[in-house]
Amino acid sequence: MRSAKILYKGDEAGELIQSDDGSFTYKYNDSWLSDYSKPAISLTLPKSRQEYRSNYLFPFFYNMLPEGSNKQVVCRMMRIDEEDYFGLLMTTAKYDTIGAVRVIKIEPKV
């Protein structure tokens, strides 16, 4: 299992999890849900106590990934399999993204 904090304008909005079977779960933090001034991170992931589940990386996050030669360069330099979308997302979306959302890897507890 791998997981990442999802930040919206620097505030922690929720958590994205990739299970060992490759499926994905997104859930909002309770504090984000209870603050009515905080928006949903995406129109496709409206604020809800329900966990969102998918067999594939959610389109909102997939669209944050580099493409073409940029993807090839990042994968080669960072030694990421080109099919490891979650690994690529955690590598490329942690510092500077086009939108308000950033993705920060949660290190596994030992």
Long-range contacts (C-beta under 8 A, 24 or more apart in sequence): 1-108, 2-86, 2-87, 2-90, 2-105, 2-108, 3-105, 3-106, 4-86, 4-89, 4-90, 4-103, 4-104, 4-105, 4-106, 5-103, 5-104, 5-106, 6-41, 6-101, 6-102, 6-103, 7-101, 7-102, 7-103, 7-104, 8-38, 8-39, 8-41, 8-100, 8-101, 9-100, 10-102, 11-38, 13-38, 13-41, 13-101, 14-41, 15-106, 16-58, 16-61, 16-86, 16-103, 18-86, 22-55, 23-53, 23-54, 23-55, 24-53, 24-54, 24-55, 24-56, 24-57, 24-58, 24-86, 25-51, 25-52, 25-53, 26-51, 26-52, 26-58, 27-51, 27-52, 41-101, 42-101, 57-85, 57-86, 57-89, 61-85, 61-89, 61-93, 61-103, 64-89, 64-92, 64-93, 64-97, 64-98, 64-99, 64-101, 64-103, 65-89, 65-92, 66-92
